[in-house]
Amino acid sequence: MTLLNIDLAFIIEKLILIIVIVVVVSLGIALYSTWGERKVAAWFQDRKGPNRAGPFGLFQPLADGVKLFFKEEIIPSSSNKWLFILGPAIAMMAALVTSAIVPWSSHLKIGSRIIPLQIADVNIGMLYIMGVTSVGVYGIMIGGWASNNKFSLLSAVRGASQAISYELAMGMSLIALLMISGSLSPKTIVEQQAGHVWYVFYQPLGFFIFLVCAFAECNRTPFDLAEADNELNMGFHQEYSSMKMGFYLFAEYINMFIASAVLATLYFGGYNLPHFIFNPANHAAYPNVIALVGFVTLMVKIICFIFFFMWVRWTIPRFRYDQLMNLGWKRLLPLALFNMLVTAVVILWLKK
């Protein structure tokens, strides 16, 4: 009976954490990233941006969501109906489940129970992220093909080839980091940076490669060739309307949010502040306060990266497709291999 109660309590804890992280944090930040994007664009273009729906336009994302939800749903008669529906569902699901292995803070202590603020602490967490990110490409490919539109199909092929190309360099840059940390667990990587130098200072080139590849994986400017309006008439979601198109749009912002969380976790210490937040005395005396401070710290780092994503979008023009592929195969991949070899040589030299 005691074991049953423990298992039930564990399940309830995880369900609450999933609701908070997946629904509130991921979807909430993705929703208001659309407002932030418009405000940043307005700032760069010397205008006001959203300012009608609520104070400072804060209700604009809710108005957009309601509009998408109640718009007429159109499925082209020549499309493959079930795959047409499956495409945005895969894109949205793959974007959401990547948040499962991100350590959002240390832990909460309620009574005698210790509750880790991480949905799943798996020892191959970074491999999980790479795998789920790869699955997200199927949402783009299936949606573009099922639309039975030549522009959508061409966009889907572009998106798939772009993702495959940049995943290689991203994986190579990640291998160099894993050589230093000796672990695939995001939680372990964060703990190793607690009170020490962040990994961005050990792997500046690896961080730069990972950052550029994150832009490409999220289909963000200047790597948004799959959505080049002037060439492909909106790209792979051209035939979509209502919430199906909304799923594709939200998936991009959720991917940007998760990419920012992963960058902060791997290279910028995750949820820790230097020396203070991981002081054992503070952990023992104020575990819940420390967990709250850690969560806020991580969210500040994530928001800074999201702002950088938006800054780049409204500053740098889009590449040509041949430039995009050349950068991935002829520049970033050799640089990632070079970084990995140099890291291996330095580690072996230090061990002597």
N, C-alpha and C positions, 0 to 999 in steps of 0.2 A: 504493500500500500504506500509506503514511503517512497519507493522507487517510482511508482506511478505518479505521485504528487510532484516529485522532482522533474520527471519528464514533462508533465503538464505545464509546470512553471517555466521550464526551458522553452517549450513551444510557444507559450504566451509571450515571453520576452522577445523571441525572434519575430513573431508576428507583429508585435508593436513596433519593433525596430524596422521591419520591412515597410510598414505603413508610413512611419515617420521619414525614413531615408528615401524610399522609392517614390512615394506619393507626394509628401509634403516638400522635402528638400529638392529632389531631382526635378519633379514636374513644376514645383513652385518657382525654382530658379530659372528653369527653361522658359516658363511663361513670362517672367519678368525680364529675362534676357532680351526678349523682343522689344520691350519698352526701353531697356538700356541701350540697345542697338540704335533705336531711333533717336534717342537723346544724344548719344555720342555722335551720330551722323549729323544731327542738327548743330551740335557744338562745332564740329569741323567745318560745316557749311554756313555758319553764322546765321542760324535761324532758331526757332523755338522748339520745334518737334511737337510731340503729342502734348496738348494742353487743354483739351476740351472735356474729356471724360474724367471727372474727378479732379482733385487738387494736383497740379503738376502732371496731369494726364495719367495718374496712377491706376485708374480703372480701365485704361485703354486695352491692356492685354485681356482683361475679362470680357470686354466688349467684343474683341476679336474672336475669343474662344466661343462666345455665345453665337456670334455671326456664323462661324464655321460649322458649329453644331447644328444650326437650324437651316443652313443653306440646302438647296435641293441637291440630292445625290444623283449623279449621272454616271452610268456605266455604259460605255460605247457598245453598240450592238455587235461590232466585229471583234471585240476583245474576248480574251479567255476569262470568264467571269470569276471563277474561283481563284485563279492565280492573281487576277487584278485586285481582289480583296486581300489575298495573302501577302502581297508585296509590302504594303505599308505596315501590316501587322508585324512582319518579321523585322522591318527596320526599327519600329518602335520598341519591340520586345528586346532586341539585341542591345539597343541603347540603354534600356532600363536595367537589365540584369548585370551589366558591367559594374554597377555600383555595389554589388554584393561583397566584393573582397576589399573595398577601400576602407582602411581604418580611420574612422571619423574622429576618434579621440581615444583616450586611455580606457577608462571603465567607470561605471557608476557603482556605488555601494549602497544597497537598500537593505537594511537589517543585516543579516549574515550573508546575503547573496552578493556576489561580484558579477556585474553585467558588463561584458565587453561591448564597446560601441563599434562593433563590426559584425555584419550579418554572417559572414563565413570566413574564418581564418584558416585558409588552406595553404599547404606548404608549396603549392605550385601556382600561387595567385597570379603572378605575372604571365605565366603561360596561359592561364585561364583568360586573362584580358586579351591577349593576342588572338586566342581562338574565337572568343565571342565577337571581337572586332571584325574578324574575317567573315563571320556569319552575317554581319550586317550588310555586307556587300550583296548577298543574295536578295535582300529586300529591294535594292536598287535594280539589280539585274532582272529579277522576276517582274517587278512593276513595269520596267521599260519594255520587256518582251511581251508581256500580257496585254499591253495597251494596243498592240497591232498598229503602231505608228512609227514610221521610219526615223523621225527625229528622236522619239523616246528610246527606240532601240539603239540608235547611234550613241545617245547620251549614256545609256546603261553600259554599253561596251567600253566607252571612255572611263566611266566610273570604276568598272571592274578592273581594267588594266592599270588605272592609276593606283588603286588600292593595292593590287598585287605588287606593283613596282616599288611603292614606298614602304610597304610592310617589310621588305627585305632589309632596307637600310635601318628601319626602326628596330627590327630584331637584332641586327648586328650591334647597334649602339646599346641596346639593352644587355647584350651578352657581356660587353665591357664593364657595365655597372655590376652585373652579377658576379663577375670575377672578383671585384672588390668586396662586395657584401657577403658572398658565399651562400646566398639564399634567394629563393624565388618568392618568399613570403613578404608581402608589403608591410605587414606588422613588424617583422624582424628588421626590415630595411629602415623603417622609421625609428625603431628603438636603437639601432646602431648609430644613428645621427644625433641621439639625445645628448646634449651637453658637449657635442663634438663639432668638428667642421662638417658642414653640409656637403653632400656628394657632388653638388654642382661645382665645387672648387677642385675636386679630384677629377671630375669628368666634364670640363667645360665644352670640349668638342662633342662628346657624346650627348650632352644636354642640347646643344645647338642642333644636331642632327635629329634627335628625338622631337624637338620642338617643330622643326620644319616638316617632318613626317606627320606630326599631329595635325598640322594645318591641312596637309594633303588628305589624310584619312577622314577628316571632318568635312571635306569639300568646301573649305573656306577660302576666300580670296587671299592670295592670287592663284589658288589651285582649284577654283570652282569651274573647271572646264566641263564637268557633267551638267552644269546648269547655265551655260553660256547663253543668255537670252538672245543676243544678236546673231548667234549661229544656229541654235537648236530650239528656239521658241519655248523656253522654260525648261527644256531637258526632259528627264525621265518621268516627271510628274505632270507633264503637259495635259494629259487626258483626265487628270484627277480633279475632284471637287469635294466640297464639304469636308468632313473630318478625315477622310482618307488623305487628302492633301495636307490637312492639319497634322496628321501623324508624321508625314515626311518632314514637314517644317519643324515640328517639335523634336523629332529624332535628331536633327542637325544640332539644335541647341543643347539637347541632353548630351550628345556626344562631345560637344565643346566643353560642357561642364565637367564631364567625367575625365576628358583629356587634361583639363586644368587640375583636377584633383590628383590624377596620376603624376603629372609633372611636379606638383607640390610635394607629393608623397615620396617620390624617388629621389629628387634632387634638392629639395628645399626643406627637409626635415619634417614634412608632414604636419602634424598637429603640435609639434613641440616648439617652445620658446627656449632660447639658450639658457641653460643652468637653472632657471627657476622652475619650469613646469615638471621637470623630471628629478627634482630634488627628492630623495626618498622620504625625508621628514615631511615635506609638503604632501606627498602621496598618502602617507599614513594618517596625517591629521585632517586633511581637507580633500578627500578623493573626488567628491562630487564637484567642488569648486574647480579643482584642477581639470576635471573632464570638461566642464563648461568652457573654461579658458582655452583648453586645447581645441575644442570644436570651433570656437570663434576665431582662433588663430588660423586654423585650416581654411575656414570660409573666407577670411581676409585674403589669404594667399590665392585662393581660387578666383575670387573676384578680380584680383589684380591681373591674373592670367586672362580671364574673360575680357577685361578691358583691353588687354594687349591684342587679343584676337580681333576685337572690333576696331581698334586703332589701325591695325594693318589693313583691314578690309577697306577702310575709307582713305587709305594713303597710297597703297601700291596697286598699280593696274594689273589686270589679268595677264598671265603668260599665254603664249601660243602653245598649242598642244605638243608640237615637236620640242619646244623649249622645256616644257614640263617633264616629258619623258627623258630627255637628255640630262636634266638635272638629277632625276632619280637614279638613272643607270650609270651615267658617266661621271657624276660628281659626288653625290651623297653615298652611294654604295662603296666606291673606292675609299672615301674618307672614313666610312664606318669600319671597313676592314683594316685600314691603317690604324685607327684609334684602338681597335681590338688587339692588334698585334703589339702596339706600343704598351698598352696596359698589361698584356701578358709578360712582356719583357721586364717592365718595371716591377711587377709582383715577384717574378723569379729572382730579380736582382736584389730586392729587399729581403728575400728569404735566406740569402746566402750569409 
